[in-house]
């Protein structure tokens, strides 16, 4: 299936807020749109949403999204894949696109991301695109203390 890339609209951001993951992945479920707006989520802000891109099927269904936030010495990378499409290869395609888009937008700044240490599915996906674990850290989240890997992609690395 070919994915189409596009700016993320408010309607699509609302769809993302409705995605529901199961089991241990349920912690990635977002609050309601109104709660997100009240808490100033970037997805709810038209200006901040400009750093997001959506990925849809040709029929229009939203499959995933990325967020590329340029910071001083790196680009912070975040992504999400619709729960019905996880573990089907879409993540790799989306990450590969994100790497190219980041290089186009932000020269050769490295990409950094944070992923929970138990999320082996995501870690394997990131590693398949040459992200490397550079740090393990504990940090406070809205769910309490969490353990994360910081992963880094350098643009001089070749994508597998």
C-alpha positions as CSV (number, residue, x, y, z in Angstrom):
1,X,0.0,0.0,0.0
2,X,1.4,3.4,-1.0
3,X,1.2,6.1,1.6
4,X,0.5,9.7,0.8
5,X,2.2,12.4,2.8
6,X,0.4,15.7,3.7
7,X,0.2,18.5,6.3
8,X,-1.8,17.3,9.3
9,X,-5.2,18.9,9.5
10,X,-7.2,19.6,12.6
11,X,-9.8,17.0,11.6
12,X,-7.0,14.4,11.3
13,X,-5.5,15.5,14.7
14,X,-9.0,14.8,16.1
15,X,-8.9,11.4,14.5
16,X,-5.5,10.7,16.2
17,X,-7.0,11.6,19.5
18,X,-9.7,8.9,19.0
19,X,-7.2,6.1,18.3
20,X,-7.3,3.4,21.0
21,X,-4.5,1.0,21.6
22,X,-4.9,-2.2,23.7
23,X,-3.0,-3.9,26.4
24,X,0.3,-2.3,27.5
25,X,0.1,0.0,24.6
26,X,-3.0,1.7,26.0
27,X,-0.8,4.2,27.8
28,X,-0.4,5.8,24.3
29,X,-4.1,6.6,24.2
30,X,-4.7,10.4,24.1
31,X,-7.3,12.2,26.1
32,X,-10.4,13.6,24.5
33,X,-9.9,16.5,22.0
34,X,-11.4,19.0,24.5
35,X,-9.0,17.8,27.3
36,X,-6.1,18.0,24.8
37,X,-7.1,21.6,23.9
38,X,-7.3,22.5,27.6
39,X,-3.8,21.1,28.2
40,X,-2.3,22.9,25.2
41,X,-1.3,19.8,23.2
42,X,0.7,20.7,20.1
43,X,-1.7,18.7,17.9
44,X,-4.5,21.2,18.9
45,X,-2.5,24.3,18.0
46,X,-2.6,25.3,14.3
47,X,0.9,26.9,14.4
48,X,2.6,24.0,16.3
49,X,0.7,21.5,14.1
50,X,2.8,22.8,11.1
51,X,5.7,20.6,12.3
52,X,3.5,17.5,12.0
53,X,3.0,15.4,8.8
54,X,0.3,12.9,8.2
55,X,0.5,9.6,6.2
56,X,-2.7,8.3,4.6
57,X,-3.8,5.5,2.3
58,X,-4.9,6.5,-1.2
59,X,-8.4,6.1,0.0
60,X,-7.8,8.8,2.6
61,X,-7.6,6.8,5.9
62,X,-4.9,8.2,8.2
63,X,-2.3,5.6,9.0
64,X,0.2,7.6,11.0
65,X,1.9,10.9,11.7
66,X,5.3,12.4,12.6
67,X,6.4,15.4,14.6
68,X,9.7,17.0,13.8
69,X,10.7,19.6,16.4
70,X,13.9,21.5,15.7
71,X,15.8,22.2,18.9
72,X,19.3,23.8,19.2
73,X,21.5,20.9,18.2
74,X,19.1,18.2,17.1
75,X,15.6,17.4,15.8
76,X,13.3,15.8,18.3
77,X,11.3,13.1,16.5
78,X,7.9,11.7,17.5
79,X,5.6,9.4,15.6
80,X,2.4,7.5,15.9
81,X,0.8,4.7,13.8
82,X,-2.9,3.9,13.8
83,X,-3.4,0.9,16.2
84,X,-4.9,-1.3,13.4
85,X,-1.8,-0.8,11.3
86,X,0.9,-1.4,13.9
87,X,3.5,-4.1,13.3
88,X,2.8,-4.2,9.5
89,X,5.8,-2.3,8.2
90,X,4.2,1.2,8.0
91,X,6.4,2.4,10.9
92,X,9.6,1.7,8.9
93,X,8.3,3.5,5.9
94,X,7.2,6.5,8.0
95,X,10.5,6.7,9.8
96,X,12.4,6.5,6.5
97,X,10.4,9.5,5.2
98,X,10.9,11.4,8.4
99,X,14.6,11.0,8.1
100,X,14.6,12.5,4.6
101,X,12.2,15.2,5.6
102,X,14.2,16.2,8.6
103,X,17.4,16.4,6.5
104,X,15.5,18.6,4.0
105,X,14.1,20.9,6.7
106,X,17.0,21.0,9.2
107,X,20.2,20.2,7.2
108,X,22.2,17.5,8.9
109,X,21.0,17.9,12.5
110,X,20.7,14.4,14.2
111,X,17.3,13.1,15.1
112,X,16.6,12.2,18.7
113,X,13.6,10.3,20.1
114,X,12.6,8.8,23.4
115,X,10.9,5.4,23.6
116,X,9.9,3.3,26.7
117,X,12.4,0.6,27.4
118,X,9.7,-2.1,27.3
119,X,8.4,-1.1,23.8
120,X,10.5,-3.7,21.9
121,X,8.3,-3.4,18.9
122,X,9.1,0.3,18.5
123,X,12.7,-0.1,19.4
124,X,13.2,-2.8,16.6
125,X,11.4,-0.5,14.2
126,X,13.7,2.5,15.0
127,X,16.8,0.2,14.9
128,X,15.8,-1.0,11.5
129,X,16.3,2.6,10.3
130,X,19.7,3.0,12.1
131,X,18.6,4.7,15.2
132,X,20.9,3.8,18.0
133,X,20.3,3.7,21.8
134,X,22.6,6.3,23.4
135,X,21.1,6.7,26.8
136,X,18.7,5.1,29.3
137,X,16.9,7.4,31.6
138,X,14.0,7.7,34.1
139,X,11.7,10.6,33.9
140,X,8.4,11.7,35.3
141,X,5.4,11.5,33.0
142,X,1.7,12.2,33.5
143,X,1.4,8.5,34.3
144,X,4.2,8.5,36.9
145,X,7.9,7.6,36.6
146,X,8.8,5.9,33.3
147,X,12.0,4.4,32.0
148,X,13.1,5.4,28.5
149,X,15.8,4.9,25.9
150,X,17.1,8.0,24.1
151,X,17.8,6.9,20.5
152,X,19.7,8.9,17.9
153,X,20.0,8.9,14.2
154,X,23.0,10.6,12.5
155,X,22.5,11.6,8.8
156,X,25.8,10.1,7.8
157,X,24.4,6.6,8.8
158,X,23.0,4.6,5.9
159,X,19.5,3.4,6.1
160,X,19.2,-0.4,6.1
